Amino acid sequence: MRAPTFQHMPSSTPFWWVAAIATAFVVVGLVSAHHMESAGHWVTGMNNRVVWGVPHVFAVFLIVSASGALNAASIASVFGRETYKPLSRLSALMAITLLAGGLTVLVLDLGRPDRLIVAMTHYNFRSIFAWNIFLYTGFIALVVVYLWMMFEPRMNRFVGRVGTTAFAWRLILTTGTGSIFAFLAAREAFDSAVLAPMFIAMSLSFGTALTLIFSALIFSIRGDGLPTALMLNLRRLLGYFVVAVAFFVMVDHLTRLYGAEHHSMERFILLEGGIYPMLFWIGQILLGTILPVVMLLQRRCNTLAPTLVAASLVLVGAFCQLYVLIIGGQAFPIDIVPGFSETSGFFDGVIAEYQPSLAEFGLGMGGVGLALLTYLIGTRVLAFLPTTGFDSGPSS
Amino acid sequence: MSCKPMKKDESVPLAQHRRTFFTQAAAGVSLMALAPGVRLVELAMANSEDSLPSNDKRWGLLVDTAKCESGCDECVSACNSEHGLSGHGRPETDAQWIRKVDLKDEQTGHELSIPILCQHCEDPPCVDVCPTGASFRRADGIVLVDKHICIGCRYCMMACPFQARSFIHEDLTGQKTHSPRGKGIVESCTLCVHRIDEDQEPACVEACREAGHDALVFGDLEDAAGPLASLSRKTATRELRPDLKLNTGVRYTSF
């Protein structure tokens, strides 16, 4: 197979339309952040019981997806699969922009985003959060170097080595993100080592779904479709990754269901918790797992349209999963005095209320818009778009 | 603009000029170099060894639940008044450093009421997870938030097993100089550290005694002859969430 060649994204009406829509999302995000910061967080649905809300669902989604977005590049340079090589540059660009989008949401949701410099100069190395700051910034730096190796012909020989380092780094990064929750010993819904590998599987699944959607979008803006061989390979991979996530979700719940200690919490998440069981069964399991797996692993649906529908369903499931995990996990009351029922004016012993505000969704969508906008700008500035080098059929 | 030329006989001798300049410059530099040093000595004198928190002590509270009356919230009111926690009529987002919780034994139906506040753990999860080190534990066991470096990420609130921390969700008014607070950061019970440093007891303890209940006993957990140790010897005490083995500084008795 010939080595792929690349080009800049040519100027076109569809390009500027998509860029304008992404910019509009960024503006909505900035206005939302300004509203939340100037009025204070009381205008959001977050409170002293549910301290992380929809912005964190978006931020974790983007950060986890960023790691998975590097799949195409990793498969090409670490595992030597030529089919993915044309997508390597776009894959690395996407990893950086998704991470930047996620981190922006996270920072703008801080109580004091103006103290970002404090977060970069004061470190408590016992905190997994502090470690994650290094993992995220290190990942961006490493992927920039990775891109340099890909772009500069004289450095091409190092692509494999840098790609392998980036691959290892992103596994650690997602382990770190999962550990933010896994290390919370005080809360029943978290406090589980299985969250770390589950987040790795989630990153592979969400990142591949976004790769399919972003790539289809960028190719259609240029006026051609996503090459069939790439699409077929990506859709099959996505099917396997969705099954992997489902496996870890099942193991997590079965482990908790085994001991009486967590029965109340499991009953809450799976049966009686109102919106949370609904999001779990309908959003995460039915729409986000069963339907896409059936569509992705069936040969009858192997055209672009059903593949993109399946990838979108995976993303719907991703949001539901993170909503149930992050917000449902906080809504379930902490049993401060085991063996006693608790009541107070501070909502002890009751399910915490959380009604997400528009501003929170606005901020989250701003992060998505920023990721897309910077992705588009990247394709205009440097030659990211593959023009040749595509395989003619799916590789086994 | 006119410029009057200087006459030759009016000129100041150059050597004299130089001498004056160097003398004044030397004085200025010396002052600049010494002033911070003098200031440091002053600060060091102010914070003598005796006034610094020491790990010879570990401040704590013992709550006698038999004396803590259901429906009484004198400790909560005293805390709010001492620290200027006025609230905005929104209980979900208003700050609360201490709260009264009614408990009912699920097996026997026995009912009691206890105050829950920051438990000033020996191994505080909030301190472990804080990315900037804003949450810290003083040598004398008091867990505090450095409000200058808290970024408002709320990870400590996720980690606290007692839900004892509050995030400041909106603008503040009526702040107390001894208890500075700020929108967008996290705070919790300071055990009235400003009073302890002046050899007084926390406001909640004082209010409970004045209300005639005397359910809160403050003291040094390390002092074998002190009130906490002597009370603990007479009756069994327990900590909240003993499964986490945090060795809390706030302990409960009579339940």
Boltz contact constraints between the chains, C-beta under 6 A:
constraints:
  - contact:
      token1: [A, 40]
      token2: [B, 169]
      max_distance: 6.0
  - contact:
      token1: [A, 40]
      token2: [B, 170]
      max_distance: 6.0
  - contact:
      token1: [A, 40]
      token2: [B, 183]
      max_distance: 6.0
  - contact:
      token1: [A, 41]
      token2: [B, 169]
      max_distance: 6.0
  - contact:
      token1: [A, 42]
      token2: [B, 93]
      max_distance: 6.0
  - contact:
      token1: [A, 42]
      token2: [B, 169]
      max_distance: 6.0
  - contact:
      token1: [A, 42]
      token2: [B, 170]
      max_distance: 6.0
  - contact:
      token1: [A, 47]
      token2: [B, 92]
      max_distance: 6.0
  - contact:
      token1: [A, 47]
      token2: [B, 93]
      max_distance: 6.0
  - contact:
      token1: [A, 48]
      token2: [B, 166]
      max_distance: 6.0
  - contact:
      token1: [A, 51]
      token2: [B, 154]
      max_distance: 6.0
  - contact:
      token1: [A, 51]
      token2: [B, 157]
      max_distance: 6.0
  - contact:
      token1: [A, 110]
      token2: [B, 151]
      max_distance: 6.0
  - contact:
      token1: [A, 110]
      token2: [B, 152]
      max_distance: 6.0
  - contact:
      token1: [A, 110]
      token2: [B, 153]
      max_distance: 6.0
  - contact:
      token1: [A, 111]
      token2: [B, 152]
      max_distance: 6.0
  - contact:
      token1: [A, 111]
      token2: [B, 184]
      max_distance: 6.0
  - contact:
      token1: [A, 111]
      token2: [B, 185]
      max_distance: 6.0
  - contact:
      token1: [A, 112]
      token2: [B, 151]
      max_distance: 6.0
  - contact:
      token1: [A, 112]
      token2: [B, 152]
      max_distance: 6.0
  - contact:
      token1: [A, 112]
      token2: [B, 184]
      max_distance: 6.0
  - contact:
      token1: [A, 115]
      token2: [B, 151]
      max_distance: 6.0
  - contact:
      token1: [A, 118]
      token2: [B, 132]
      max_distance: 6.0
  - contact:
      token1: [A, 118]
      token2: [B, 149]
      max_distance: 6.0
  - contact:
      token1: [A, 118]
      token2: [B, 151]
      max_distance: 6.0
  - contact:
      token1: [A, 119]
      token2: [B, 132]
      max_distance: 6.0
  - contact:
      token1: [A, 119]
      token2: [B, 151]
      max_distance: 6.0
  - contact:
      token1: [A, 122]
      token2: [B, 132]
      max_distance: 6.0
  - contact:
      token1: [A, 122]
      token2: [B, 133]
      max_distance: 6.0
  - contact:
      token1: [A, 122]
      token2: [B, 149]
      max_distance: 6.0
  - contact:
      token1: [A, 124]
      token2: [B, 130]
      max_distance: 6.0
  - contact:
      token1: [A, 124]
      token2: [B, 133]
      max_distance: 6.0
  - contact:
      token1: [A, 126]
      token2: [B, 128]
      max_distance: 6.0
  - contact:
      token1: [A, 127]
      token2: [B, 129]
      max_distance: 6.0
  - contact:
      token1: [A, 127]
      token2: [B, 130]
      max_distance: 6.0
  - contact:
      token1: [A, 127]
      token2: [B, 131]
      max_distance: 6.0
  - contact:
      token1: [A, 129]
      token2: [B, 131]
      max_distance: 6.0
  - contact:
      token1: [A, 129]
      token2: [B, 155]
      max_distance: 6.0
  - contact:
      token1: [A, 130]
      token2: [B, 131]
      max_distance: 6.0
  - contact:
      token1: [A, 184]
      token2: [B, 158]
      max_distance: 6.0
  - contact:
      token1: [A, 184]
      token2: [B, 159]
      max_distance: 6.0
  - contact:
      token1: [A, 186]
      token2: [B, 161]
      max_distance: 6.0
  - contact:
      token1: [A, 336]
      token2: [B, 162]
      max_distance: 6.0
  - contact:
      token1: [A, 336]
      token2: [B, 240]
      max_distance: 6.0
  - contact:
      token1: [A, 337]
      token2: [B, 103]
      max_distance: 6.0
  - contact:
      token1: [A, 340]
      token2: [B, 103]
      max_distance: 6.0
  - contact:
      token1: [A, 340]
      token2: [B, 105]
      max_distance: 6.0
  - contact:
      token1: [A, 341]
      token2: [B, 104]
      max_distance: 6.0
  - contact:
      token1: [A, 341]
      token2: [B, 106]
      max_distance: 6.0
  - contact:
      token1: [A, 342]
      token2: [B, 101]
      max_distance: 6.0
  - contact:
      token1: [A, 342]
      token2: [B, 103]
      max_distance: 6.0
  - contact:
      token1: [A, 343]
      token2: [B, 102]
      max_distance: 6.0
  - contact:
      token1: [A, 344]
      token2: [B, 99]
      max_distance: 6.0
  - contact:
      token1: [A, 344]
      token2: [B, 101]
      max_distance: 6.0
  - contact:
      token1: [A, 346]
      token2: [B, 96]
      max_distance: 6.0
  - contact:
      token1: [A, 346]
      token2: [B, 99]
      max_distance: 6.0
  - contact:
      token1: [A, 348]
      token2: [B, 101]
      max_distance: 6.0
